[in-house]
Amino acid sequence: GDYLLMLNNDVEVISEHWMEYLIGPCLRDDVGAVGAKLLYPDKTIQHAGVGLHHEGPGHIGRFLPSKSTDYYSLVSLTQDYTAVTGACLLTKRSVFNQVGKLDEILAVDYNDI
């Protein structure tokens, strides 16, 4: 196939059109990978993108309500981020081949972004 999907075995799909939401942005030439907003069982956000700061990568929106209005509702918008987690990541096969394989030597915070 033209696309590769990385999806952790504990991810529960809650949207009927989830794959369409991932493929749409991935069709753009300027997009390397597309991720999803991931929720904890209590419906708070686990991950809405990855940001890099002086302590390393961190999950944006973590522990906010899934329908949060904090930060001007940015966690509910489709937007560019530095990285996404490999728990749910869609990329073009050509991009994956260009970047290369995932590196198991990297620390957990870096091995799938």
N, CA, C and O atoms as CSV, one atom per row, in Angstrom:
chain,resi,resn,atom,element,x,y,z
A,1,GLY,N,N,0.797,-1.189,0.000
A,1,GLY,CA,C,0.000,0.000,0.000
A,1,GLY,C,C,0.842,1.255,0.000
A,1,GLY,O,O,2.051,1.206,0.223
A,2,ASP,N,N,0.210,2.359,-0.247
A,2,ASP,CA,C,0.882,3.655,-0.291
A,2,ASP,C,C,1.051,4.286,1.081
A,2,ASP,O,O,1.803,5.250,1.225
A,3,TYR,N,N,0.365,3.762,2.091
A,3,TYR,CA,C,0.391,4.343,3.431
A,3,TYR,C,C,0.738,3.279,4.460
A,3,TYR,O,O,0.473,2.092,4.268
A,4,LEU,N,N,1.339,3.729,5.560
A,4,LEU,CA,C,1.621,2.856,6.697
A,4,LEU,C,C,0.922,3.428,7.921
A,4,LEU,O,O,1.025,4.622,8.205
A,5,LEU,N,N,0.220,2.580,8.634
A,5,LEU,CA,C,-0.465,2.987,9.859
A,5,LEU,C,C,0.180,2.273,11.031
A,5,LEU,O,O,0.279,1.046,11.046
A,6,MET,N,N,0.617,3.044,12.010
A,6,MET,CA,C,1.073,2.483,13.278
A,6,MET,C,C,-0.049,2.719,14.272
A,6,MET,O,O,-0.499,3.850,14.454
A,7,LEU,N,N,-0.498,1.656,14.911
A,7,LEU,CA,C,-1.632,1.756,15.826
A,7,LEU,C,C,-1.409,0.786,16.975
A,7,LEU,O,O,-1.363,-0.427,16.772
A,8,ASN,N,N,-1.272,1.322,18.177
A,8,ASN,CA,C,-1.081,0.464,19.348
A,8,ASN,C,C,-2.277,-0.448,19.555
A,8,ASN,O,O,-3.406,-0.105,19.201
A,9,ASN,N,N,-2.019,-1.606,20.127
A,9,ASN,CA,C,-3.087,-2.591,20.324
A,9,ASN,C,C,-4.094,-2.181,21.391
A,9,ASN,O,O,-5.150,-2.805,21.500
A,10,ASP,N,N,-3.803,-1.155,22.176
A,10,ASP,CA,C,-4.756,-0.713,23.192
A,10,ASP,C,C,-5.568,0.504,22.750
A,10,ASP,O,O,-6.335,1.050,23.542
A,11,VAL,N,N,-5.412,0.930,21.509
A,11,VAL,CA,C,-6.175,2.068,20.991
A,11,VAL,C,C,-7.566,1.588,20.594
A,11,VAL,O,O,-7.718,0.623,19.846
A,12,GLU,N,N,-8.572,2.280,21.110
A,12,GLU,CA,C,-9.964,1.977,20.782
A,12,GLU,C,C,-10.498,3.068,19.863
A,12,GLU,O,O,-10.521,4.241,20.235
A,13,VAL,N,N,-10.920,2.690,18.684
A,13,VAL,CA,C,-11.451,3.646,17.708
A,13,VAL,C,C,-12.862,4.035,18.129
A,13,VAL,O,O,-13.705,3.169,18.360
A,14,ILE,N,N,-13.125,5.353,18.230
A,14,ILE,CA,C,-14.445,5.814,18.675
A,14,ILE,C,C,-15.160,6.646,17.610
A,14,ILE,O,O,-16.272,7.122,17.835
A,15,SER,N,N,-14.524,6.819,16.455
A,15,SER,CA,C,-15.134,7.589,15.373
A,15,SER,C,C,-15.281,6.701,14.144
A,15,SER,O,O,-14.335,6.028,13.735
A,16,GLU,N,N,-16.464,6.707,13.566
A,16,GLU,CA,C,-16.740,5.878,12.394
A,16,GLU,C,C,-15.844,6.237,11.209
A,16,GLU,O,O,-15.480,5.364,10.421
A,17,HIS,N,N,-15.492,7.503,11.081
A,17,HIS,CA,C,-14.728,7.980,9.923
A,17,HIS,C,C,-13.265,8.269,10.269
A,17,HIS,O,O,-12.633,9.109,9.629
A,18,TRP,N,N,-12.733,7.590,11.261
A,18,TRP,CA,C,-11.393,7.888,11.763
A,18,TRP,C,C,-10.323,7.803,10.684
A,18,TRP,O,O,-9.423,8.641,10.649
A,19,MET,N,N,-10.399,6.822,9.813
A,19,MET,CA,C,-9.361,6.673,8.790
A,19,MET,C,C,-9.422,7.810,7.775
A,19,MET,O,O,-8.382,8.260,7.294
A,20,GLU,N,N,-10.609,8.275,7.446
A,20,GLU,CA,C,-10.745,9.415,6.536
A,20,GLU,C,C,-10.105,10.660,7.140
A,20,GLU,O,O,-9.472,11.441,6.430
A,21,TYR,N,N,-10.269,10.849,8.462
A,21,TYR,CA,C,-9.671,12.003,9.137
A,21,TYR,C,C,-8.148,11.950,9.080
A,21,TYR,O,O,-7.493,12.991,9.025
A,22,LEU,N,N,-7.587,10.757,9.093
A,22,LEU,CA,C,-6.133,10.617,9.010
A,22,LEU,C,C,-5.629,10.761,7.576
A,22,LEU,O,O,-4.627,11.433,7.336
A,23,ILE,N,N,-6.310,10.140,6.633
A,23,ILE,CA,C,-5.842,10.151,5.243
A,23,ILE,C,C,-5.945,11.538,4.618
A,23,ILE,O,O,-5.059,11.929,3.857
A,24,GLY,N,N,-6.993,12.285,4.915
A,24,GLY,CA,C,-7.173,13.611,4.318
A,24,GLY,C,C,-5.930,14.483,4.409
A,24,GLY,O,O,-5.404,14.889,3.373
A,25,PRO,N,N,-5.441,14.786,5.604
A,25,PRO,CA,C,-4.232,15.611,5.709
A,25,PRO,C,C,-2.989,14.930,5.130
A,25,PRO,O,O,-2.086,15.603,4.632
A,26,CYS,N,N,-2.944,13.611,5.197
A,26,CYS,CA,C,-1.773,12.875,4.716
A,26,CYS,C,C,-1.624,12.967,3.197
A,26,CYS,O,O,-0.543,12.700,2.671
A,27,LEU,N,N,-2.677,13.335,2.495
A,27,LEU,CA,C,-2.617,13.497,1.040
A,27,LEU,C,C,-1.786,14.710,0.630
A,27,LEU,O,O,-1.303,14.781,-0.500
A,28,ARG,N,N,-1.621,15.651,1.536
A,28,ARG,CA,C,-0.863,16.872,1.229
A,28,ARG,C,C,0.628,16.556,1.112
A,28,ARG,O,O,1.155,15.739,1.868
A,29,ASP,N,N,1.297,17.198,0.174
A,29,ASP,CA,C,2.730,16.979,-0.029
A,29,ASP,C,C,3.582,17.495,1.123
A,29,ASP,O,O,4.686,16.999,1.346
A,30,ASP,N,N,3.077,18.490,1.859
A,30,ASP,CA,C,3.869,19.085,2.934
A,30,ASP,C,C,3.632,18.425,4.291
A,30,ASP,O,O,4.070,18.952,5.314
A,31,VAL,N,N,2.953,17.291,4.316
A,31,VAL,CA,C,2.677,16.572,5.566
A,31,VAL,C,C,3.478,15.279,5.575
A,31,VAL,O,O,3.417,14.489,4.633
A,32,GLY,N,N,4.235,15.074,6.659
A,32,GLY,CA,C,5.032,13.861,6.782
A,32,GLY,C,C,4.314,12.750,7.514
A,32,GLY,O,O,4.446,11.578,7.162
A,33,ALA,N,N,3.556,13.114,8.530
A,33,ALA,CA,C,2.826,12.126,9.329
A,33,ALA,C,C,1.594,12.786,9.923
A,33,ALA,O,O,1.562,13.997,10.143
A,34,VAL,N,N,0.588,11.972,10.177
A,34,VAL,CA,C,-0.664,12.455,10.764
A,34,VAL,C,C,-0.962,11.604,11.987
A,34,VAL,O,O,-0.822,10.381,11.959
A,35,GLY,N,N,-1.372,12.265,13.057
A,35,GLY,CA,C,-1.739,11.556,14.284
A,35,GLY,C,C,-3.173,11.849,14.663
A,35,GLY,O,O,-3.904,12.521,13.935
A,36,ALA,N,N,-3.561,11.334,15.813
A,36,ALA,CA,C,-4.933,11.498,16.294
A,36,ALA,C,C,-4.922,11.997,17.730
A,36,ALA,O,O,-3.933,11.855,18.449
A,37,LYS,N,N,-6.043,12.584,18.130
A,37,LYS,CA,C,-6.211,12.927,19.542
A,37,LYS,C,C,-6.564,11.636,20.269
A,37,LYS,O,O,-7.545,10.973,19.933
A,38,LEU,N,N,-5.764,11.290,21.257
A,38,LEU,CA,C,-5.976,10.064,22.026
A,38,LEU,C,C,-6.521,10.417,23.398
A,38,LEU,O,O,-6.075,11.380,24.023
A,39,LEU,N,N,-7.483,9.638,23.865
A,39,LEU,CA,C,-8.144,9.902,25.145
A,39,LEU,C,C,-7.883,8.781,26.137
A,39,LEU,O,O,-7.740,7.616,25.766
A,40,TYR,N,N,-7.824,9.159,27.404
A,40,TYR,CA,C,-7.818,8.179,28.490
A,40,TYR,C,C,-9.245,7.650,28.661
A,40,TYR,O,O,-10.182,8.251,28.138
A,41,PRO,N,N,-9.430,6.537,29.383
A,41,PRO,CA,C,-10.783,6.006,29.603
A,41,PRO,C,C,-11.751,7.014,30.231
A,41,PRO,O,O,-12.957,6.931,29.999
A,42,ASP,N,N,-11.235,7.971,31.029
A,42,ASP,CA,C,-12.120,8.963,31.650
A,42,ASP,C,C,-12.431,10.134,30.716
A,42,ASP,O,O,-13.019,11.128,31.142
A,43,LYS,N,N,-12.038,10.018,29.445
A,43,LYS,CA,C,-12.302,11.001,28.379
A,43,LYS,C,C,-11.455,12.266,28.488
A,43,LYS,O,O,-11.745,13.253,27.811
A,44,THR,N,N,-10.419,12.261,29.319
A,44,THR,CA,C,-9.457,13.358,29.281
A,44,THR,C,C,-8.434,13.038,28.194
A,44,THR,O,O,-8.285,11.889,27.778
A,45,ILE,N,N,-7.741,14.066,27.749
A,45,ILE,CA,C,-6.799,13.907,26.642
A,45,ILE,C,C,-5.504,13.270,27.127
A,45,ILE,O,O,-4.920,13.688,28.127
A,46,GLN,N,N,-5.075,12.261,26.405
A,46,GLN,CA,C,-3.752,11.674,26.623
A,46,GLN,C,C,-2.741,12.357,25.709
A,46,GLN,O,O,-1.607,12.625,26.105
A,47,HIS,N,N,-3.172,12.633,24.476
A,47,HIS,CA,C,-2.255,13.140,23.459
A,47,HIS,C,C,-3.042,13.897,22.393
A,47,HIS,O,O,-4.022,13.386,21.850
A,48,ALA,N,N,-2.606,15.115,22.102
A,48,ALA,CA,C,-3.209,15.870,20.998
A,48,ALA,C,C,-2.106,16.463,20.124
A,48,ALA,O,O,-2.294,17.499,19.485
A,49,GLY,N,N,-0.971,15.801,20.106
A,49,GLY,CA,C,0.207,16.266,19.379
A,49,GLY,C,C,1.402,16.244,20.314
A,49,GLY,O,O,1.247,16.075,21.523
A,50,VAL,N,N,2.580,16.414,19.763
A,50,VAL,CA,C,3.806,16.430,20.559
A,50,VAL,C,C,4.474,17.779,20.381
A,50,VAL,O,O,4.637,18.269,19.263
A,51,GLY,N,N,4.857,18.370,21.499
A,51,GLY,CA,C,5.626,19.599,21.483
A,51,GLY,C,C,6.990,19.332,22.089
A,51,GLY,O,O,7.126,18.477,22.964
A,52,LEU,N,N,7.994,20.051,21.635
A,52,LEU,CA,C,9.342,19.900,22.185
A,52,LEU,C,C,9.658,21.097,23.064
A,52,LEU,O,O,9.407,22.241,22.684
A,53,HIS,N,N,10.208,20.829,24.233
A,53,HIS,CA,C,10.639,21.890,25.137
A,53,HIS,C,C,11.962,21.481,25.753
A,53,HIS,O,O,12.495,20.429,25.399
A,54,HIS,N,N,12.509,22.267,26.654
A,54,HIS,CA,C,13.854,22.035,27.183
A,54,HIS,C,C,14.011,20.703,27.912
A,54,HIS,O,O,15.135,20.221,28.054
A,55,GLU,N,N,12.939,20.104,28.369
A,55,GLU,CA,C,13.011,18.812,29.050
A,55,GLU,C,C,12.772,17.646,28.094
A,55,GLU,O,O,12.816,16.489,28.512
A,56,GLY,N,N,12.525,17.929,26.832
A,56,GLY,CA,C,12.268,16.881,25.847
A,56,GLY,C,C,10.849,16.964,25.325
A,56,GLY,O,O,10.151,17.946,25.575
A,57,PRO,N,N,10.416,15.939,24.600
A,57,PRO,CA,C,9.069,15.962,24.025
A,57,PRO,C,C,7.990,15.781,25.089
A,57,PRO,O,O,8.208,15.131,26.111
A,58,GLY,N,N,6.832,16.363,24.832
A,58,GLY,CA,C,5.707,16.221,25.756
A,58,GLY,C,C,4.390,16.206,25.009
A,58,GLY,O,O,4.264,16.791,23.933
A,59,HIS,N,N,3.415,15.537,25.585
A,59,HIS,CA,C,2.090,15.440,24.974
A,59,HIS,C,C,1.314,16.733,25.191
A,59,HIS,O,O,1.152,17.182,26.326
A,60,ILE,N,N,0.846,17.317,24.127
A,60,ILE,CA,C,0.061,18.546,24.194
A,60,ILE,C,C,-1.364,18.205,24.622
A,60,ILE,O,O,-1.961,17.253,24.121
A,61,GLY,N,N,-1.895,18.983,25.544
A,61,GLY,CA,C,-3.273,18.815,25.991
A,61,GLY,C,C,-3.482,17.738,27.035
A,61,GLY,O,O,-4.622,17.464,27.411
A,62,ARG,N,N,-2.427,17.128,27.509
A,62,ARG,CA,C,-2.555,16.000,28.435
A,62,ARG,C,C,-3.388,16.374,29.656
A,62,ARG,O,O,-3.151,17.394,30.303
A,63,PHE,N,N,-4.359,15.533,29.951
A,63,PHE,CA,C,-5.277,15.618,31.090
A,63,PHE,C,C,-6.350,16.700,30.953
A,63,PHE,O,O,-7.150,16.881,31.871
A,64,LEU,N,N,-6.386,17.420,29.835
A,64,LEU,CA,C,-7.486,18.362,29.613
A,64,LEU,C,C,-8.742,17.581,29.235
A,64,LEU,O,O,-8.634,16.476,28.703
A,65,PRO,N,N,-9.925,18.125,29.495
A,65,PRO,CA,C,-11.152,17.458,29.029
A,65,PRO,C,C,-11.121,17.333,27.504
A,65,PRO,O,O,-10.582,18.207,26.825
A,66,SER,N,N,-11.688,16.269,26.969
A,66,SER,CA,C,-11.620,16.031,25.521
A,66,SER,C,C,-12.284,17.135,24.709
A,66,SER,O,O,-11.914,17.351,23.555
A,67,LYS,N,N,-13.231,17.819,25.270
A,67,LYS,CA,C,-13.897,18.939,24.589
A,67,LYS,C,C,-13.422,20.262,25.178
A,67,LYS,O,O,-14.196,21.212,25.297
A,68,SER,N,N,-12.158,20.317,25.542
A,68,SER,CA,C,-11.592,21.458,26.244
A,68,SER,C,C,-11.723,22.756,25.454
A,68,SER,O,O,-11.589,22.773,24.230
A,69,THR,N,N,-11.984,23.831,26.172
A,69,THR,CA,C,-11.971,25.162,25.576
A,69,THR,C,C,-10.726,25.929,26.022
A,69,THR,O,O,-10.560,27.100,25.683
A,70,ASP,N,N,-9.850,25.261,26.784
A,70,ASP,CA,C,-8.588,25.888,27.170
A,70,ASP,C,C,-7.742,26.136,25.928
A,70,ASP,O,O,-7.916,25.472,24.906
A,71,TYR,N,N,-6.837,27.083,26.021
A,71,TYR,CA,C,-5.943,27.413,24.917
A,71,TYR,C,C,-6.727,27.666,23.629
A,71,TYR,O,O,-6.296,27.276,22.544
A,72,TYR,N,N,-7.864,28.314,23.757
A,72,TYR,CA,C,-8.693,28.666,22.606
A,72,TYR,C,C,-9.132,27.422,21.818
A,72,TYR,O,O,-9.284,27.482,20.598
A,73,SER,N,N,-9.328,26.326,22.502
A,73,SER,CA,C,-9.770,25.055,21.901
A,73,SER,C,C,-8.770,24.488,20.898
A,73,SER,O,O,-9.160,23.732,20.008
A,74,LEU,N,N,-7.511,24.830,21.020
A,74,LEU,CA,C,-6.505,24.371,20.065
A,74,LEU,C,C,-6.403,22.856,19.992
A,74,LEU,O,O,-6.078,22.311,18.937
A,75,VAL,N,N,-6.676,22.166,21.100
A,75,VAL,CA,C,-6.566,20.704,21.080
A,75,VAL,C,C,-7.690,20.057,20.279
A,75,VAL,O,O,-7.652,18.851,20.031
A,76,SER,N,N,-8.681,20.828,19.875
A,76,SER,CA,C,-9.780,20.292,19.063
A,76,SER,C,C,-9.635,20.624,17.582
A,76,SER,O,O,-10.480,20.240,16.774
A,77,LEU,N,N,-8.571,21.332,17.224
A,77,LEU,CA,C,-8.369,21.755,15.841
A,77,LEU,C,C,-7.332,20.885,15.142
A,77,LEU,O,O,-6.404,20.382,15.776
A,78,THR,N,N,-7.492,20.710,13.845
A,78,THR,CA,C,-6.453,20.079,13.038
A,78,THR,C,C,-5.381,21.123,12.801
A,78,THR,O,O,-5.669,22.212,12.304
A,79,GLN,N,N,-4.143,20.799,13.153
A,79,GLN,CA,C,-3.063,21.763,13.004
A,79,GLN,C,C,-1.718,21.065,12.924
A,79,GLN,O,O,-1.610,19.861,13.158
A,80,ASP,N,N,-0.699,21.837,12.592
A,80,ASP,CA,C,0.658,21.311,12.507
A,80,ASP,C,C,1.268,21.204,13.896
A,80,ASP,O,O,1.104,22.092,14.732
A,81,TYR,N,N,1.974,20.105,14.126
A,81,TYR,CA,C,2.724,19.904,15.363
A,81,TYR,C,C,4.129,19.452,15.020
A,81,TYR,O,O,4.392,19.011,13.901
A,82,THR,N,N,5.019,19.560,15.973
A,82,THR,CA,C,6.388,19.109,15.788
A,82,THR,C,C,6.433,17.621,15.493
A,82,THR,O,O,7.203,17.171,14.644
A,83,ALA,N,N,5.607,16.859,16.195
A,83,ALA,CA,C,5.599,15.402,16.045
A,83,ALA,C,C,4.265,14.857,16.538
A,83,ALA,O,O,3.480,15.563,17.170
A,84,VAL,N,N,4.031,13.600,16.237
A,84,VAL,CA,C,2.881,12.869,16.773
A,84,VAL,C,C,3.406,11.566,17.354
A,84,VAL,O,O,4.502,11.124,17.009
A,85,THR,N,N,2.637,10.960,18.223
A,85,THR,CA,C,3.065,9.707,18.825
A,85,THR,C,C,2.795,8.533,17.888
A,85,THR,O,O,1.865,8.557,17.083
A,86,GLY,N,N,3.626,7.515,18.015
A,86,GLY,CA,C,3.450,6.314,17.210
A,86,GLY,C,C,2.285,5.453,17.651
A,86,GLY,O,O,2.012,4.427,17.028
A,87,ALA,N,N,1.587,5.846,18.717
A,87,ALA,CA,C,0.413,5.082,19.162
A,87,ALA,C,C,-0.669,5.083,18.090
A,87,ALA,O,O,-1.429,4.123,17.965
A,88,CYS,N,N,-0.737,6.166,17.318
A,88,CYS,CA,C,-1.642,6.257,16.163
A,88,CYS,C,C,-1.003,7.231,15.183
A,88,CYS,O,O,-1.112,8.447,15.341
A,89,LEU,N,N,-0.340,6.690,14.178
A,89,LEU,CA,C,0.419,7.502,13.241
A,89,LEU,C,C,0.225,6.953,11.834
A,89,LEU,O,O,0.422,5.763,11.591
A,90,LEU,N,N,-0.160,7.819,10.916
A,90,LEU,CA,C,-0.289,7.454,9.507
A,90,LEU,C,C,0.735,8.251,8.716
A,90,LEU,O,O,0.862,9.461,8.898
A,91,THR,N,N,1.462,7.575,7.840
A,91,THR,CA,C,2.439,8.241,6.986
A,91,THR,C,C,2.441,7.585,5.612
A,91,THR,O,O,2.014,6.442,5.450
A,92,LYS,N,N,2.925,8.323,4.642
A,92,LYS,CA,C,3.092,7.745,3.311
A,92,LYS,C,C,4.259,6.754,3.359
A,92,LYS,O,O,5.253,6.996,4.044
A,93,ARG,N,N,4.140,5.664,2.648
A,93,ARG,CA,C,5.239,4.692,2.581
A,93,ARG,C,C,6.511,5.371,2.059
A,93,ARG,O,O,7.608,5.079,2.534
A,94,SER,N,N,6.367,6.269,1.089
A,94,SER,CA,C,7.535,6.956,0.522
A,94,SER,C,C,8.257,7.796,1.572
A,94,SER,O,O,9.487,7.860,1.574
A,95,VAL,N,N,7.506,8.440,2.461
A,95,VAL,CA,C,8.112,9.234,3.536
A,95,VAL,C,C,8.824,8.316,4.520
A,95,VAL,O,O,9.949,8.601,4.931
A,96,PHE,N,N,8.185,7.224,4.898
A,96,PHE,CA,C,8.794,6.266,5.822
A,96,PHE,C,C,10.095,5.718,5.235
A,96,PHE,O,O,11.096,5.613,5.944
A,97,ASN,N,N,10.088,5.373,3.966
A,97,ASN,CA,C,11.293,4.849,3.322
A,97,ASN,C,C,12.397,5.894,3.261
A,97,ASN,O,O,13.575,5.560,3.386
A,98,GLN,N,N,12.025,7.153,3.069
A,98,GLN,CA,C,13.003,8.236,3.004
A,98,GLN,C,C,13.628,8.490,4.373
A,98,GLN,O,O,14.839,8.690,4.476
A,99,VAL,N,N,12.810,8.485,5.424
A,99,VAL,CA,C,13.292,8.758,6.782
A,99,VAL,C,C,14.057,7.558,7.333
A,99,VAL,O,O,15.074,7.727,8.006
A,100,GLY,N,N,13.586,6.378,7.056
A,100,GLY,CA,C,14.238,5.170,7.554
A,100,GLY,C,C,13.454,4.544,8.681
A,100,GLY,O,O,12.438,5.076,9.128
A,101,LYS,N,N,13.939,3.411,9.130
A,101,LYS,CA,C,13.236,2.634,10.149
A,101,LYS,C,C,13.200,3.344,11.500
A,101,LYS,O,O,13.949,4.292,11.739
A,102,LEU,N,N,12.328,2.876,12.368
A,102,LEU,CA,C,12.295,3.360,13.743
A,102,LEU,C,C,13.527,2.822,14.458
A,102,LEU,O,O,13.958,1.701,14.191
A,103,ASP,N,N,14.090,3.604,15.354
A,103,ASP,CA,C,15.337,3.231,16.011
A,103,ASP,C,C,15.079,2.785,17.441
A,103,ASP,O,O,14.701,3.596,18.286
A,104,GLU,N,N,15.280,1.510,17.715
A,104,GLU,CA,C,15.035,0.945,19.047
A,104,GLU,C,C,16.025,1.447,20.092
A,104,GLU,O,O,15.774,1.296,21.287
A,105,ILE,N,N,17.132,2.033,19.677
A,105,ILE,CA,C,18.144,2.514,20.618
A,105,ILE,C,C,17.680,3.783,21.331
A,105,ILE,O,O,18.113,4.064,22.449
A,106,LEU,N,N,16.814,4.537,20.695
A,106,LEU,CA,C,16.366,5.809,21.261
A,106,LEU,C,C,15.527,5.596,22.517
A,106,LEU,O,O,14.858,4.574,22.669
A,107,ALA,N,N,15.574,6.576,23.408
A,107,ALA,CA,C,14.757,6.536,24.623
A,107,ALA,C,C,13.277,6.509,24.254
A,107,ALA,O,O,12.897,6.914,23.155
A,108,VAL,N,N,12.456,6.036,25.166
A,108,VAL,CA,C,11.017,5.896,24.926
A,108,VAL,C,C,10.400,7.186,24.396
A,108,VAL,O,O,9.558,7.137,23.499
A,109,ASP,N,N,10.795,8.325,24.922
A,109,ASP,CA,C,10.211,9.595,24.485
A,109,ASP,C,C,10.534,9.942,23.033
A,109,ASP,O,O,9.880,10.807,22.450
A,110,TYR,N,N,11.521,9.289,22.445
A,110,TYR,CA,C,11.964,9.637,21.096
A,110,TYR,C,C,11.823,8.505,20.085
A,110,TYR,O,O,12.018,8.738,18.892
A,111,ASN,N,N,11.494,7.300,20.510
A,111,ASN,CA,C,11.588,6.160,19.605
A,111,ASN,C,C,10.448,6.041,18.600
A,111,ASN,O,O,10.517,5.205,17.700
A,112,ASP,N,N,9.419,6.842,18.727
A,112,ASP,CA,C,8.319,6.728,17.758
A,112,ASP,C,C,7.806,8.071,17.269
A,112,ASP,O,O,6.690,8.150,16.756
A,113,ILE,N,N,8.596,9.127,17.416
A,113,ILE,CA,C,8.135,10.437,16.939
A,113,ILE,C,C,8.935,10.883,15.733
A,113,ILE,O,O,8.689,11.962,15.194
